[in-house]
Amino acid sequence: MLEGLLPIGSVVLLKNSTKRVMIIGVCQVGANDPTRVWDYVGAPFPEGFLGPDKTYLFDGEQIERIYSVGYQDEEQFAFKVKADAAMENIRNNTEAENKGE
């Protein structure tokens, strides 16, 4: 599996699912819990965005299979470095909070 976050446009299959999902965003906060940050938001593939109630928040460990990796260029690589660092920071802070530090 690839290191860090996948680029937007990647198509994946989530564990215990039969429908593929296209990643349409990274580092996403859910509406129901603004303290929880998810790795990704996805839309059904091949349909695409059908409305906010038809999107899926998920983390990298929920991905069973990668079908396609989204477009990558210098701008995306620079963004990936920042996004990966932000997610690592969020995970470290969450772990510290869960341990009561």
Beta strands, then each sheet from edge to edge (+ up, - down):
strand 1: 11-14
strand 2: 20-29
strand 3: 37-44
strand 4: 56-58
strand 5: 63-68
sheet 1: 4+ 3- 2+ 1- 5+
end
